[in-house]
Amino acid sequence: MTTTASEAFDAMLAHHRILAEEVARRVRVLRGTVESGTAYEPAAAELVAYVADEVLPHALAEEHTVYQAAAALPELKATVEEMTAEHRELASLVEQVALAGNAQGAAVRAEQIGTLFAAHVAKENELLLPPLQADDSVDLAQLLVQMHRLTEAARQTSANEGFAASDVEGVLLSLLLDAAYGLADAGQGDRACRLVAQSWATIRIPRPELAVRVTAALHRLVRSVTAQPVRLTDGAQRKTPATDEILDVRDLAPAQRHETIFATYGALGAGGGFVLVNDHDPKPLRYQFEAEHAGQFTWDPVETGPQVWRVRIGRPAAQPGGARPDQGAARGYEAELDVRALPHGQRHETIFATYDALDAGGGFVLVNDHDPKPLRYQFEAQHDGEFTWDYLEAGPKVWRVRVGRPATASR
């Protein structure tokens, strides 16, 4: 059955109506949680997920189909440029919801999303689509088919389904995020965060809308981390040098924050550092640093909220013989994992996760409030011949053990 231009036009209007209604409903739910004083995070995550998984893929598909056709018409070129810019603004706003450190901030950005998207949809329906429908040189039905394929490709859960080659990266990212959300739902939120951060570090491409989806996904996923995340700190508390630059990103657009932070880090010399000032816990950023600069940075919390977070990010000084700061057994620069503040049910999981992240030759100093001999038996059962175990302090109140991965051990 052949779809007519009129039927394609009506189908586009119907889809726009559904998207607008779903966005508006999620905005109302978030507003309601803020007004009632209940936890806003689930509603914020739901709005972020819907826009990232449904609206932004649709917007990208439009840019490759309907917008390209409309831009060929001189009278619509300026409108297309304006609406493309609105897509970028929408992506920035949804990231701001994901990054919001409080209910009021999330609600304000959500309301802006609702207002912007409602106006955007009306503009498409009234200014863009009617001229395309009236133009005999435009095959609106074929544009609908192409747009449907592009949009669906971003939501595929099976790599066997066909997809548009023009957005392979978007499809792969969607599959990756699906896997990460599945891990989080299975109680492995920390692993999901590491998967997303490490994968994006590997495939990083100049696609701002995909970078927004990654950042939003990380902020959504960190809320699912039920166990205390691995926190590696230097054995000695590092003081913040008075010469350190202060990088306050609170006034930057969220889409610019990570780029600015990584650029500042990239300009550091050995032993240098800067103090990052943020309006929320930069935990997602920590995952990205671990994925992109493992063993090449230091991370020292200076202030941990609830209004302001300050973290000193540094580039370690070169070690004797070229050793990396996370290698060797010297207490002066060995990474330290203090599990005394963790519930007992989370300690072994955290310790093994830290061991799994080690490079060959790397290690960390485990700090505990009892002799971790039972843990030693578990290491022997699971990693026989693949770990080192050296007591540095043996009680009576504190035990310190260096746990390492030998240089010849396999991952």
N, C-alpha and C positions, 0 to 999 in steps of 0.2 A: 504494500500500500504506500503510495507516494504522499509525502507530507507537503501541503501547500504552504505558500508564504504566510498566508493568514493564520494557518494552524501553528506554524512555527512561532509567529509573533505572539499568539495567545499562550503557547507553551512557555515562552520566555517570561511573559508577564506573570504567569502562574508560579514559576520557579522563584522569581523575584519576590513575590508575595510571601511564599513559604519562608525564604531566607529572612526577610524583614520581620515576619511574625516570630520566628524562633529567636532571633537576636533580641527583639523587644521583650519577649517572655523572660529570657535569661537576665536581662538588665533589671526587669521588675523583681525577679527573685532575689537578686543581689541587693537591690535597694531595700527589699523587705527584711533581709537578714540584718542589714545595718540599722534600720529603724527599730527593730525588735531587740537589738543587742545580742543576737545569737551569733555563732561562729560564721564568719563571712567567707572563709577560705574555700570551702567546697563549692559555693555558688560562683566565686571568682574563677576557680579552676574550670568549672563547667562552661562559663562564658568564653574563657580563653581557648579551651579545647574546641568549642564549636566554631569559633571564628577561624582558628588555625586549621582545623580539619575540613571545614565546609566552605566558609566564606572566602578565605584567601585562595584556596585552589580554584574556586569558581572565578574569582577576580583575575587570576593569572590566565585562566582559559579564555576569558573575555578579551584580555589584551592581545592574545595570539589569534583571535578570530574576529569577533564583532568589532573590536576597537581598530584593528588593522583595516577592515573594510570601511569603517566610518572615517578614518583618517585620510582615506583617499578622496573623500568629498571635501572640497575646500571650505564649505560652510560649517563642517563639523570638526575640522582639525583642532581648533582651539578648545572645543568642548572635550575632545578626546584627551588632550594634554592635561586639562583640568581634572578630569575624572581619573586618569592614571595617577596623578599626584594624590588624589583622595585615597586610592588604594594604599599608597605608601603611608599616608597619614593614619589610615585605619590599622595598618600593621604596627605602626609605632604606638598607637593607643592601646592595642591589645597587649603589647609587651609591657606597657606601663601598668596595666592591671595586674599582669603576672608579677611585676616587680614591686607592687605596692606593699609597703610595710605595715599598713594599717587599714582598717575598714573604710574610713572616710575617703582616703586616697583612692582606694579601689572603686568606691561608689562614684566618685566624681568622674574618673576616667571612663567608667562603664556608661554613665549618662552621656558622655561625649561620643562614645561609640554608637549608642542608640540614635542620637540626633544626627550624627554624620551619615550613618548608614541609611536611615530613613530618607534623608534628603538626596543621597547618592542614588538610591533605587528609583526615586521619583524622577530624577534627572534622566536616568537611562530610559525609563518608560516613556517620558514625555518629549525629550529632546533628541535622543539618539536612535531609538528603534523605529519610530514612525518614518523618518526620512529614508532609512534603510529599506523598510518595507515598500515604500513608494518607488524606489529606484529599481528599474528593470534589470540593471547590470549586476545587482546584488542577489545572490542566491541565499536567502535567509534560512531556508530549510537545510541547506548544506552547512551553513555556519552553525546551526543548532546541533547538527550531528557531530561536527568537529569539536565544538565546545563541550558537548556531552562526553565525548571520548577523553578529552584532556582532563575534565573535572573528575571523571570516574577513575582515571589512571592514578590520580593522587590518593585515591581511597582504596586501591586494590589491596587485598590481603594475600593474593597468590601471584607469584612471578610468572605463572603460566598464561595469565590473561594478557591479551594484546594491549599495548599502550603506545601513545604517541612518542616517537623518537625525539621530538623537540623538547621533551621535559623528562628525560630519563632520570636526571638528578632529583627532581621533585618526587617521582615515583619511588625511587630508592629510599629517599628520606622518609616518606610515608611508611614504607615497610619497616624501616628501622625504628621509627617512633612507635608503631604498632607493637613491635617486639619488646621495646622498652616498657611500654605501658603494661604489657602482659607480665613482664618480670616484676614490676612494681606491685601489680595486683596479687602476685604470688608471694609477696612479702620480701622481695629482693630489691628494694628501692635504691640502695647504695650501688648495687651492681648495674641497675638500669641507668643511673646517672653517669657512671663511668663509661658504659657502653655508648651513650649518646655523645658524651664529651670526646672520647677517643675516636669515634667514627667521624665526627665533624672535623676533628683535627686532621684526619687522614684525607677526607674528600673536600676540604674547604675550597669553595669556589666563589667568585664574585656575584652572588645572588642574594641581595639584601633581604628579600622576602623569605628565603630559606633560613638565613641567619636568624631572623626574627622567630621563625618557628622553632629553631633549635633552642634559642634562649628561653622562649616561653615554655617549651617542653621541660627544660631543666628546672625552671622555677616551679612548675607543676609537680615534677617528679620528686624534688627534694622534700616536698610535704609528705611523701609516702615513706620516707626513710624513718623507720621506727627505731632502729638501733642507732646508738650514738655513732656518728660518722668517724672514720679514722682521723685522728688529729695527731700529726707528727710535729713536734716542736723541738727546737734545739735543747740539748741537755741543760745548758745554762741559760737563764732568762736574758735575752738580749735587750739591751737598752736602746732606745731610739736615738740615733745621733742627732744633735741639734742642727746639723747641716742637711738633713733629709728634706727633700721636696715634699710639700703637702699637695696631694692631688685630690681636690674636692670635686666629685662628679655629680653632686646632688642637683646642680642647676643644668646639667646636660640632658639632652633628650636620651631616653633609655637606649635607643638604637645606636647612639654614639658612645655610650659608656665603655663597653668592652673593647671597642676599637682603640679608644683613647688610653685605656689602662695598659693594653698590650703594647701599644706604641711607646708608652713611657717606660715600661719594663725593657723593651728592646733597646732603648737608648742608654741603659745602665751600664756602667763599667763594673769590673769584678770588685765585689765588696760593697757596691753601691746599693741604694735602696730608696724607697719613697713611702710615705704614709697615705694610704687610700682612705678617703672619708666618704661614707655612703649613708643612705637613709634606710637601708635594709641589710640583713645579714648576707654578705657576698658569698654564701656557700656554693651557689652554682658556678661562680667564677673560679673558686678553688678547684672544682672538678675539671674545669677547662685548663687551668694551669697544670694540674697533674697529668692531663692528657697530652699537652703540647710541650711542657718543659719539665718533665719528670726528672728529679734530682738536680735541677738547675735553678731552683728558686727557694727562698725561705718565706715563711708565712707566719707572722707573729701578731696575734690579736692584741690590740692596745685598749680598745673600748668596745663593748659588746652590747650596745643598745640600752634601753629600748627605742630611743629616738635616733641615735647616731652610732654608727659602727666605724671604728678605725682599725686598720690592719697595716702593719709594715710589711711590704713586699720587697724582697731584696734579691740580688744576684750574689751567690756566695763567692768569697775570695778563693783563688786557685789553691788547691791543696798540694802538699809535697808529693813529688813524683807524678803529678797530673791526676791524682785520685779525685773522684767526685765527692762532694760533701756527704752523700748518702752511702759512701763506701768506707771500709776499714773499721777497725774496732776502737779507734781513739775516742775517748769520752769527750774530747773538746769539741768535736763537730758531729758526733754520731746522732742520728735522729732518735728521738725518745718517745715511746708510746706509754703513757701513764694510764692504766686502766682502773685505778683505785676508785675513781668517781663513778664508774659504770656499774649497773646492776650485775650481779654474778651471772645471770643467764645470758648476758650479752658479751661477756669478756672474751670467751674462746672464739666466738664468731668474729669479733673485731680483730683479734690477734691473727687469726688465720687469713683474714682478708688483707691485713697489712703485709703478712709474709708473701701472699700470692702476688702482691704488687711489686715485690722486689725484683731488681735486675740481678743477673749473675754477679757475684762479688759484693752485693749490697747487704745491708743489715740494719737493725734497729735495736734500741735498748728498751726492753720490756721492764716497766716499773710496776710492782705488785705489792700487796699488803700481806702476802703469805708466800711460802715456798711454792713455785709453780711446777712442782715435780709431776703432778698428774698431767699437766699440759705437755711435759716432756714425753710422757708415754704416748700421747696422742700424736705428737710430731713423729715419733719413731714408727708408729703404725701407718701414718699417712704419707710421710716423706722420708722414709728410711734412706740414709745415705745422701740426702739432698738438703741437709740443713746443718748448721753449726749451733752450739749451745755453750755459752761461756758465762759463768757466774762472775759478776762484778761486785755485788754486795749481797750478803746472805743473812739478812735479818739483824736483830730480832723483830724490827718493826717494818723495815722496807727491804724488799728484794729487787735487785736489778740483774737482768740477764740479757746478754747480747745474743739475739737470734739472727742468724745470717743465712744467706744462700751462697754456697761455694761458687767460686769463679767458673768451675767446670760443670755445675749443675744445670740440668735442662729445665726449661719453663713448662 
